[in-house]
């Protein structure tokens, strides 16, 4: 059944525009580590230490056995302690006095953004603890107004003071790094992307375009064409959002901004294709097209024409406005996770808690399947949820979590017992040198069913996976002040390898392991590693196809060999920044797509859904069951999942209570 047009569309218009972001753990949005200091290792678990066992060389500690306790009773049960689930829990606990239970499979909170520790033996056998971020990120809009949804939520729940934000104005770009230990060759290009007005035009756009003035004029015209997608959105706070048919009511508080968004129509919730290839605008300059594809890939894991128009429009505005800056959380993203957990658990009366190593096996409903009433955990423990359930798990897992046949019928499960819907895949195998990203949405064997939530979730297109290289380096004699905090290394150049661009493979900026992020955060924050050391994180995000690894035994020699082979591009990127990096290594490890699939419960190691397949909001046909996370619009990115968490939380309180909360927050000047 089609939703009430105004309520859902207005909500989506706001969400689409206000969450301009640099995608979490993407090539342009990188960061690494939380505070790491020398400490005694006597109290640390044995499996923190390095070993020759490949399982210890993965990103995360081995899973530990759950302990089954008595039945829990909460007001709201939340599946998953990722940022979306933590934001929802913090809002419900702090602002609405709900008893919240968050149930997380991992031994640490944070989902794809959690931090983890490893111990390395360094000089004279000394053991030093290093802390890494598994999915580092840098966001816009946390250090100064207008604040993004994540910062708005931290402000609202009173834990913003726990995170200090470091501002900086750009990052390094390296194209075609030399293949000989970081030594540049004739193809290598090094340049800096600086934020703020006019510097992009005067710098790389003029330098690399064959017709500089035409390129500058075209860029300005594109900004002008997309400006209406941005105007007015910053006036509506994230805490005014809610999923469901009552979404319009809180937005009426912001009627002028709301009306401006309504006037933009479907363009706001569509892809950027009308601005790349017409009819609204056509980008003709080849270098600018490649740059927009690279920027888009950092937002969505997709080329520009398949990335959300509003996200592209906001970044084109925010990166080039006066005062533009990137934000890095001091101590790494782990400090943000700690602040959110504090928001969930603060206050003595609610007894809200984030429960770790608690894997959810089922969303429980009443007998007729019409209402969510709790959870069932691995080991048999049950959680009674009086007021509702929020599912922050990847959307592809919903089908396996809802087991009551009557509830499945309500969700329009139309498959026979021997049938299965497979997700669309962004990457495909080709006969060319590199696997290919799909520049158009792939077809599917099942026809789309707009009424079936399970069909939408099952078939949602999965973007690519990750390849990680975490390392700790001896920094003796290294001039950190001469380095950038972050680099984007285009291994085959911004436009890709022209020799491989055959009919079935357009390499380009979105090509397989072409865009590599190198995060060097100790440039900004020396506390991220013990004195005399630094942590570095290099990775390809969204551009590592899962099928390269599919079916491999993680304990096999073949798996170790493949990790060594596939990680060479990451080493090459690091050596382009620190040429003698290999000789400085005191600890290093490679994480594969199988790592993401196993430890983060990400099907096929995917980073998230493709833009076209985002669920339009988190509401479901089952009463008191709401979804949030990167499969729900606005999709991938830390601010985006924070907003989806806020929308889900507000959907489980009365709209008048939400209205009153907005009044209180406004009176305290928190929104």
N, C-alpha and C positions, 0 to 999 in steps of 0.2 A: 504494500500500500504506500502511495506517495505521501511524504511528510508534508505537514503544513508549511507552505512555501516560505512565508516571511520569516518564521522563527528559525528554521534550519538554515536558510540561505543567508540571513543576516549574521547569524553566528559564524558561519563559514567565512563570510567576507571579512569579518574582523580577525578571525584566527589566521586566515591566509596572509593578511597584510601585516599584522602586528608582530608576527614571529619571524621577522627577517633574522637570519642567523647564519653563522658559519657552522657547518655540520659537525656534529660530534665525531671526533676521531677521523676526520677526513683530511685530504691532502693539504688544504689551506688552513685547517683548524687543528693545530697540534699543540701538545703540551706533555709534560711527563713528570711523574713523581709527586709524592708528598714529602713532608719533612723527613729527612733521613739523617740520623746522627750516630756517632759511635756509641755502642752500648754493649753491656755484658750479654753474652750469648748463652749463659747458663740456664736461663729460664725459657729459651726459645725451643719450640718443638723440633725434634730431630729431623723431620722431613723438610725443614727449611734449608738444610745444608745441601751443597752441590753433591752430586753423585754421578756415576757413570750410567745410571739407570735413566733411560730416555723419558720415563714418566715424570721424573723430577725436573727434567729440562723443559717441560711445558710451562705455560704461564702461571698455572695455579696449583695449589696443594692438592694431594689426593683427597677424594671425598671421604668423609668420616661417617660412621654409622649413626643413624638417627636414634634418639631416645624417645620412646613412646610414653607420654604422660597421660594424665586424666584429660577428659574432655574440656576443651576451652569454650567459654561463652563470651562473645564480644558483641558490640553493636555493629561494627563494620569489619568484615574480613577482606584482606587484600592479598591477591596472588602476585608475588614478585616484589622485591625491594630494589627495583630499578628506580630511576629518577621520577618517572611518572607515578609509581606506587608510593614512593616516599613523599612526594609533594601532596598527593591525595591524603595520605595518612596524617601528615603534619597539619593540614588544613582542618581535617575532621577532629583531630585531637585538641588542637590549640584554640581554634575559633568556634567550634561547635560542641566541645565537651564530650565527644564520643569516645567510647572505649574501642580502640583500633588494634587489630592483630594483623601484622604483615608476615606472610609465610614465604620464606625464600629458600630455594634449594642449595644455594652456595653457602660457603662458610663465612663470606663477607657480604655486606650490603653494597649497593651501588650498581648492580647489573653490569652492563657494558662499560660503566664508568668507575668501577671500583679500583682500589689500589691494593697492591700486594707486596710482600717482602721476600727477599732472598739474601742469603749470607754467602760471602765470598772470602776465600783465604787470600790475603794480600801479603805485604812485606813480612818476612820472617814468620810466616804462618799465622799472623794476626787475622782474626775473623771480624769482618765488617758487615754491617747490615745495610742493604740498599733497598729503597722503596720505589716501586714503579707504579705507574698507572696503566691499567689494562686497556683502557679506551680513552686516552687523553683528549681534552678539548679546550678550545678557547672560544669564548662567546663574545658577542657584542652586547652592549647595554647593561653591564653589571656594575661598572664603576661610577657612572654618572647618568642622570636622567637624559632622555626618557628610558626608564628601566624596562628590561625584557621580563617575560613571565617568571623566569627562575628567580631573579632578584626581587620582583614584586612579592613572590610567595615567601621568600626569606624575610623580607621586611614585615609582612603581615603576621608571621608567626613568631617574630621577635628573635630570630637567630642570625640576622644579617651581620651582627657585630662579630660573629665567629669566623667570618671570611674577609680577608683583606685582598683587595683587587689591585693588581699592578697593570698600569696602562703602558702601551707602547704603540708605535705608529706604522709598523710595516714588517715585511719579512724578505728574506733573500730568495732569489730565483736562480737556478742553475739549469741550463739546457745542455744536453749531450755531454755529460761529464766524461773526462778521459777514462779510458779503459785500463790505464796503467797506474794503479795506486794513487788516484787522485790528481795525476798530472794532466793538465788541460791539453787538448789538441786543437786543431784548426777549426773544429766544429763547436767547441765549447763556448757558451755565452753565459755571462754572469751579470745579473742586474738586480735592482731592488724595487719592490713594489711598496710604495709609500702611500699611506692614506691621507685624505684631505682634498680640498678643492684644487683643481688644475694640475696637480703634480703627475697624475696618470697620463694626462694628455700631453704635457710637456716632456714626459719621460718615455716610458716604453711604447706608448701608442705612436708617438712621432718617430721614435728611433727605429722601430721595426716595421712600420707601414711604408709601402712603396710610394703612397700618395698621402703624406702626413696631414695636410689641411683637410682633405676630403674625409680622412678617417676621423679626425677630431670633430668635424661638423656632423658626421654620421653618429658618433657617440653621443653628442649633445642632443641630437634629434631623438635618439633612442631614449635617453633619460627623460626628455620632455614627454614622449609618448607613454612612458610607463609611470610618470609621476602621479596620475590620478589613482593608481592602485595603492599608493602609500598615504595620500592625504587623509587626515582625520583619524586614522586607525590608532595612533598613539594615545588618543584621548580616552579610549575604552580600556579599563584595567582587566587583567586576566581573571581576577576574582569575580567579574561580572558574568563570566561564561558558565554555561551549564549544558549538559546533554539532554536531549529529549524535547517534547513538544512545548515545554514552558520556557524554552531558551530565549524567546523574545522579551519576556517581561523584565528581567534585570537590565537588558540593553536599552529599554525606554528611558532610563536615567540619562542616557547619552545620545539623545535624539538627533542633534545636528550632525555629529560624527556618523551616527548610524545611517542617516539619510544620504550622506555623501557616499558611503559604501554601497548602499542599495543601488544607487544610480550607475554603478560600474557593472552590475549584472553578472553574467556567467563568466566574463573574462577573468574576474578575480580568482575564481576557483578552478580555472583551467590551467593548461600548460603554457609555456612561453613560446610555443610554436607560432602563434599569430604575430609575434614580434620578431621572430627570426626569419620567417619565410612568407609573411603576409597573411591576411590582408591588412593588419593594423600597422605593420612596419616590416621592412625587409633589410636585414643586415647583409651588406654586400662586401665589405672589406674583408679579405681572407684572414689577415692576422687578428682582427677584432672578432671574427667568428670563432677562430680557434681559442682565443682568450675567453670568450663567453662560454664555450663548451667546457673549458678547464674550470672556470668558476662554478658553472652549474654542476659539474661532476663532484666538486667539493661540497655541494649542498645536498645532492640527492643520489650520487652514484650513477647518474644518467646524463646524457648530453643535454644541451640547453633546451632544445625543442620539446624534451620530455620532462623538464623540471617545472615545478610550480611557478606560474607567472608572477604571483604576488611575492614569493620568496626572492626571485631574481630581481624584481623591481625594488624591493626593500634594500637588498644588498647594494645594488647600483646607486641607490640614494645614500645609504648609511656609510659606505666606504669613501664617498667623495664629498661629504658635507664638511663644513667648518667644525673643528673639534673632533673629527673622527678618530677613533682609537680602537685597538683590540684590548681585551681584558684577559688577564691570567690570574687565577686564584693562588695567592701565596701559600706555599706548601703543597700545591697540586690540587687536582680535582677531589682528592680524598677529603680535603677540608670542607668542601661543599657537601659531600655525602655525610660527614660527621654533623654538620649543621642541620641537615634535613632529618637525620636520625634523632637528633636532639628535639626537633620540632614534633616528631612522632611521640617521643617518650616523656617529654617534660610534663610536669604537673603530677602531683601525688594521687589525685582522686580518681583519674580515669584508668590507671594501670595499663595504658597502651604499651605495646611492645613490638619490636622487630624480632621475629623468631628466625634464626638461621639454621641451616641444615634441615629444613622442614619442607620436603618435597610434596607438592599438592598433586593428588591423583584424580580428584573428582570435584566438580562443583555440584553440591547437593541442592535438590529442589524439593518442593512439596510433592505429594503423591501424584497430583495431576499435571505436574511440570510447569505450572504457571508462575511460580515464584521461587527465587533463589533463597535458600535458608541456611547455607553454610558450606563447609569444605570437608573433604576426607583426605587425610594425609597418608603418606606411605607408612606402613606399619599399623594402620587401622585407626589412628586417632581421628576424632571428629571435632570440628569446630562449628559451634552454633553461632550464626550471625543474625541478630534480631532485625537489623535495619537494612542489610544488603551486603552484596559481594561486588568488589571491583577486581576485574581481571586485567592485570598488567603483563600477562604472558604474551608472547608473539601470537598474532592472530591465527596462524596455522595450527596452533595447539588447541584452539577452542573445541574443535570437533572431538578430540579425545578426552576433553575434560567434562563435557556434558554427556552423561551416559543414560539418564532417564529417557526412555523411548518417547514418552509423551512430551517431554521438554524438547527433544530432538525434532519431533513433529512440529512443534510450535516454531522452531528455527528453520522449518522447511527442509528437513533432511529427506531428499527425494531419491537417494541412491539405494540400489539393491544391496544385499549383504556381500556380494562378490564384486561390487564396484568400488572404485576409489578415484577421487579427483586429485590430480597432481597439480602443483603450483606452476604457473608460468615461470620461465627462467630468462633473466636478462642476458645471460651469456650463452653462446652457442659454439660448438666445435666447427672449425673450418679447415679447409685444405691448405690454408696459407701459413705463414710463419707463426702468427699469433692467433689465439682464439679471439672471437669477435663479440663486441657488445652490440645489442640490437638497438638500432636507431629508431625503430618503430615498434609499437606494442605487439608482442607475439600473438598469433592466433592460438586458439585452444580447442581441444576436442569436444568439450562440453559447451553448449550455448550458455551465455550469461543469463542468470536468473536474478532479476533485480529484487525479488521477494525473498530469496533464500540467503540468510546471513551466513550459514555454514558454507554455501557455495562461494560466496564472496571471499570468505576467509581462506577456504581451501585453495582457491585458484589465484589468490593475490600474487602478483608477480614478485619473485624474489630477486633482489639485486645481488651483486657479487659479494665475495667474502674478503677476508684479510690475509695478509702475510706480515708477521711482526718480527722485528729484531730488537730485543732489549739488550742494552749493554751498560756496564759501568767501566769507566776509563780512569787510568792514572792521569791526573791533570798536570803533572810536574812540567814546568816550562811552557805550558799552554796559555796563550794570551786570550782569555775568554772575552775581554772587552773588544777585541777585534772581530768577534764573530756575531752573527745574528742569533736571536732566540729561536727562530724557526726558518726552515728552508723548504721550498718545494723544488724537488729535483725532477726534471723531465728527462728521463733516461734516453729517450730517442727524439728529444726536442718537442717543443710545444705542438707542432703539427704532426709529430710522429715520424715513422720510418716510411718515406715515400716509396722505397723499393718493395715494401710489403703491402702497399695499398692496391690490392687486386680487387676484382669484382665482388668477392665474398668477404673482404676484410678491409675496412676503413680504419687504419690504426689511429692516428690523431691523438689528442690530449686524453681521450677516454680509453685509450688502448690498454691491452693487458700489461699490467705492471709497468706502465710508462710513467705515471705520476707517483712519485715517492715522497712522502713526508719525512723530514728529519727534524725531530724536536730536540732542542738543545737548551732546556729551560734554566740551567744553572747560570746562564748569562744574566737572567733577571733575578734569580733567587738562589743564592749560594747555599742556603740551608737544605736544599734538596738532596745533597749528598754529603758524606763526611768530608772534613777538610782534606784537600789534596786529591779529591776525586770528583767526577761528574757522572751524571746519568744521561744517556742518549737513547732515543727511541726512534727507529726508522721503520716505516711500514707502507705497504700498498693497501689502501682502504677502498673496498668496493671494486677493485680491479683484479682480484685474484679469483679465477673461476673455480668453483667447488669440484667440478667433474674431473679436474686434474688429479684430485686426491681421493675421489670416491672409492670406497671399498678397501682402502689400504688398512693394514694392521699397524697400529701405532707403535707396536713393539718390534716391528720387523726392520731388517737391514735396509729394505727398499724405502721404507718411510724415512729413515735417517738420511739416506742418500738423497732422496728427493728434497728434503728440507735444506740440505747443503747446497744442492743445485739451484733451487728456486730462490734462496736467500742471497745469491751473489749480487743481484741487482740492488738489494738493500745495502750490502757492504759497499758497493760502488758509490751509492749515494752518500753514505757516511764519509767515505774517503774523499769525496769531492769537497767536504767541509773540513775534515781533519785527516790529512793524507796519511799520517802514521797511526791511524786508529787501531789497526790490528795489533800493533806492538804495544799499545797502551791498555789492552783489554785485561781486566781482572775478573770479569764475569760477563757472560753473554748467553742468550738463549733465543731460539727461534720458535715462534708460535704459528701454527698452520690453520687453515679453515676447519680441520678436524678439532682443533682446540676450541674454537668458537662453538662448533656444533655440540661438543660434549659438555663443556663446562658452563656455557652461557645459555644452554637450551635453545640455541638458534638453529632452526632447521636448515640443513645444508650450509651452515655457517654464515647465513645471510646477515647483512647489516640492517635490512628493513624492506618494506614494500616499495614498489615503484609508485610514482606519483599518481598515475591514473587509477590505481587500485586502493588508495587510502579509503578507509571507511569514512563516510561523511560526518558521522559523529559516533560517540560511544554507546548510544542507547541500544537496547535489544528488545525483542518482543517478550522476553521473560521479565516479569516484575522484579525490581531490586537487583538486577544484574546489569552492570555497566562495564564497558571496556575502556581502557586507555593504553597509551604507548605509541610506538612509532608506526603501527599499522593503522592508526586512527588519524584523521586529518588534524593538524597540518603535517604530521608524519615525522620524518627523521630529524634529529637535532635536539640538543639539550633543552633550549627554551621551548621547543615545540612539544616535547613529551611532558615538560613541566606544565604547560598549558592544558594538555589533554588530561593530566592528573587533576588539575583544578576543576575542569569541566565535569569529570567523573565524580569528584567529591561533592560538588554543589548539587549534582543530580540526585544525591541521596539525602539531602536536607530539603525542607520546605522552601518554596520560593520566597515566602515572606521572611523566613529566617535568614535566607541569603541576602535579601534586601536590607534587613536590619544590620547584618554584619557589614555590608558596604557602607551604611551610615556610620557605624562605629569606626571603621577604618578611615573614612574620610575625615571624621572629627579629630582623629589622632594624626592626620596628615600622612598616613601610610599609603594612600592611593590618591 
